[in-house]
Amino acid sequence: MKKWVTDKDSKGYYWPSEEAKSYAWVKDEKIYEEAAKDPIAFWDKKAREGISWFKPWKKTYLWKPPYYKWFIGGKLNVCYNCVDRHVESGKGKKPAIIWIPEPMNEEKKVLTFEELHKEVQKFANVLKELGVKKGDRVTIYLPMIPEAQIAMLACARIGAIHSVVFSAFSPESLRARIDDAKSKVLITSDGYYRRGKIVELKKNADEAVSGKSPIKKVIVVKRAGNQVEMKKKRDFWWHELMAKAKEKCAPAKLDSEQPLFILYTSGTTGKPKGVIHVNGGYIVMAYWTSKYVFDLHDEDIFWCTADIGWVTGHTYNCYGILATGSTLLFYEGTPDFPDKDRWWKIVEENKVTIFYTAPTAIRMCAQWGSEWPAKHDLSSLRLLGTVGEPIDQQAWSWYFENIGGSRCPIVDTWWQTETGATLITTLPGVGPFIPTVAGRTFPGVTADIVDAEKNSVSGDMGGYLVLKSPFPPSLLRGLWKAEKKYIETYWLSYDKEFYSTNDGARRVDNKYIRITGRVDDVMNVSGHRISTAEIENAIASHKNVAECAVVSQPHPIKGEAPFAFVVLKEAQPSEQLKNELFETVRVKIGPIAKPEVIAFADALPKTRSGKIMRRMLRALVTNQPIGDTTTLLNPESIEQLKKVVGYKG
Ligand code: WT7
């Protein structure tokens, strides 16, 4: 059996084996040096080499703080790059998407590039027929079925801007995202399978567009066959529209800087932000990171477990992987249905070569026990990846040994919804793979670790992770209708000179970057990004709540979990009230945001200016020193809270 990494060296690092090096696209550090010398020239060359353009650009990069553009004047079509060109080059019969339904008695479905080409053109015509034009927004609220990629690619084909909303988000969250983007069309399904049960998605969609809504048309995919209500003139079945659709639709020639999609993500306030990505820069980096980080070759079967509703799903379950002409596997269900070895069964049966998931999922699998993967032959695997949060040593080792059979490297990929593609990782042919360390900036990416005064920190001192100009081509181009927020969130800390990632980091060996976590009020619950303010708003909407504060608490599986302190109005604390509050969060945001603990308090610790001291609340729930409480308006509140949380100090 091929071994893709060496044994651990004296420092505990792993290196690519000779075999891995000779196979890899990138075998040594030369590319890093070349790119660092002139990142703009590097991206100029890579953009031409990897992506097909209808018209070349006049200027490669423009930087007017805090805005930048790439490949200015260039024209392209992302859908053409993901689909048509592979058909034209003779790869039409190659599988593009292997779809695995959750129910065991259903057959998998394979969509070749040729078939995908047909479906995408037809659906693009469906959208046009319904009046969707270039620049219009289309909200996609779909489960993990290939219609999700078809819908996204069809939007890209005609220049409509999609906004995909995670299918587990509540109707209220969906409504907020629809209203903010002013989407005309919503694409959803009747339902989908989740641990053997049908989730009635159309019901949620109906609730989200009831009353006043910008949505004029709803397209419904028949997936689970559950009963749904179809509103006349508003709701249409996907298959009926497709049966009537014209076959050919030429890809629109779109401007490099024209938006490709909006994706809502949590910021430090209660309101989700619509991160904007544009055609040119995004697809260039989606392509190159897919090819180099996952070292994609023609024979690979790539599987990313992320939901299509997150940026990972966009870039590595659709655009980046398809742009390289690789086959991706797409699974509808959960890892534990019908049993805890479902993922490993899928790897074995489909000979998956590259597997990409999140630390929280790895910790969950580790907790279920190594007997589950041990039941299966995982020897097809060559490369493993993680994303979403820092990976701890234990989870890393479990993954490396039990899934990778100590043969496969792990690429720990750091990036954000805002960056669109991986920016920090270790390339599989270069190494070293250091547990808990993401690695180096991807060639052509300029990052630094700085203190609050913009000085680079030296050695292994921790600091703030920032990006410097030239900014990565795939970095966000703004927040949908929230310019002030864009500037405040990413540019104010460093006088519009650096982009703030809002993550902390430190260097290892002066070269490799370890991410230490968020430095703002954003939590990472099971790899899902949630702001404390969002949960606070939801809880505070309950009639009995006077005020509340949510902080993050370490959690063995989820990484972090929300801990809510609640002060009531007149009401008495009770289990029933607690359940109502849990339910409020579930309904307002979705099950992922549900607090681990709700603790009732008499008062919250406050500064004299009335600000809640979340830092002290965090110390309380993590048993850390609380610090000086004498400057508080109400120091006695801390004593009561110590009892409430069982603080041991
Ligand atoms: C935040 C972004 C990128 C897709 C999934 C999450 C954290 C992400 C890593 C990693 C340590 C990581 C950061 C980042 N994060 N990847 N490999 N190591 N932390 O996207 O929801 O926009 O969250 O996730 O804190 O800022 P997102």
Residues whose N, C-alpha, C, O or C-beta is under 5 A from the ligand:
A	BS01	WT7	T312 T386 V387 G388 E389 P390 D412 T413 W414 W415 Q416 T417 E418 T501 D503 I515 G517 R518 G527 R529
